[in-house]
Amino acid sequence: MVRLVHERVLLIGDARREIQAALVQAAPEALVTHVPTLFDGIAELSASKYTTVLAAAEPLERRPEAAVRALRESAGDARLLLFGHPTLEILSRKMLDFGCDDYVITPATAGEFQQIFGSPSLRLTEPPDQSSAEAPEEKAPSFALARLPLAELLLDAMVQSPHDAPAAAVAEINARIAPALELRLTRANQTLTPVPERRKLLSNPVRHAGGDVGTLHLIVSADQEESIARHALAQLAQLIGRLAALQDRHNRLQRLAITDELTGLYNARYFRHFLSLIIERARKMHFPVTLLLFDIDDFKKYNDQFGHGTGDEILRQAGALMRRCSRQHDLVARIGGDEFAVVFWDKEGPRQPRDPRPGATSRPPHDPLQVFERFRALIASEQFPLLGQTGKGSLTVSAGLAVFPWDAGDADVLIQEADRRLMQGAKKQGKNSIHIVGPDDPTDEPQALDA
């Protein structure tokens, strides 16, 4: 018997109370609330939270898609099941595409509800007896119920593959149920590969509150009893949907942890982490990494003259402009106050670098200089309405630039070199310029591109 102490079930349209009787027999500790109509059900869902919604399919027959979508929206994360006469099975199958998680054919039994509400169980073909001389295909199929450690599998997938936990979970489940069964997850616009002969395909959409995840498919032998496999698939689809919701939440929290709240760019913590990682990658693959540090000249006067709200808007627009000028894979970060950092690196692979030998002539990297000059031109011509008539063309920026491996061998030294060029080069030489680490004494002989 299934113990569901925290299961709250909303039952809609069970006029004869047959579903309720079977449900109570299967799960006597579940809290079941019965309402007669779909309208009453939606009203009840708006007032209380349920873990499962069981709705009669027959009243939905006239406008099934709209009715199921309304129930799905009202039910939130709750499991949505339909029940009805066998003649409504085709309709119920279609409702899977509109938000229904599963359906039950009446008259339903307590055993079927135990299958639905219990831990997902998959019927697996027992491996053939290797000691028997009889060929596996000639043996009478023998089936057994096997319970998967789903909580462990899903948590492992979340920890080991946080950016695609559903796919990782499906792969791990497949490793446990093969070769008797095969589970596949397809996303939007993905085509399902052909199903092997003497097999049949069962499909169930995977959803969570944030939207559709895809479709979960279960491939079983042609003689497999469909009802148990279908219910197991529905339960797995619901769990995969919840895993996708957990992944989305994890990703949102991660973005908050590495993002600057004001500008939406990466923050200083992530900038240093990324720079160290990309330098290690560059060391192995032999490509340069260019670090550009820049800030807004005399930024304090904008805060003093126009207020901090105007200063914040300047920072947001400056960050957005640099993001627009950079390549998609380059990293742009706000690392403090009005200071920003851009990490340029070669995504396509190593290029022929300039000569890194001591005493060799140092040349400024062409692409980052072009990016900064474009950015400087944009910020000088950008309209900042909050600055009034002096807004247009009133901003200038200064920058320092250093390149791994020629100017520094690690992230900390690269930051120090770029910052020295910014503070001792561009700032002391009149601002509105970019200074690059030079071949001899970079403090005395800075290379600058003045406006």
Buried (B, 14 or more C-beta within 10 A) or exposed (E): EBEBEEBBBBBBBBEEEEBBEBBBBBBEEBBBBBBBEBEBBBEBBEEEEBBBBBBBBBBBEEEBEEBBBBBBEBBEBBBBBBBBEEEBBEBBBEBBEBBBBBBBBBEBEBEBBBBBBBBBBBBBBEEBEEEEEEEEEEEEEEBEEEEBEBEEBBBBBBEEBBEBBBBBBBBBBBEBBEEBBBBBBBEEEEEEEEBEEEBBBBBBBBBBEEEBBBBBBBBBBEEBEEEBBBBBBBBBBBBBBBBBBBBBEBEEEEEEEBBBEBBEBBBBEBBBEBBBEBBEEBBEEBBBBBBBBBBBBEBEEBBEEBEEEBBBBBBBBBBBBBBEBBEEEBBBBBBEEBBBBBBBBBEEEEEEBBEBEEEEEBEBBEEBBEBBBBBBEBBBEBEBEBBEEEBBEBBBBBBBBBBBBBBBEBBEEBBEBBBBBBBBBBBEBEBBBBBBBBBEEBBEEBBBBEB
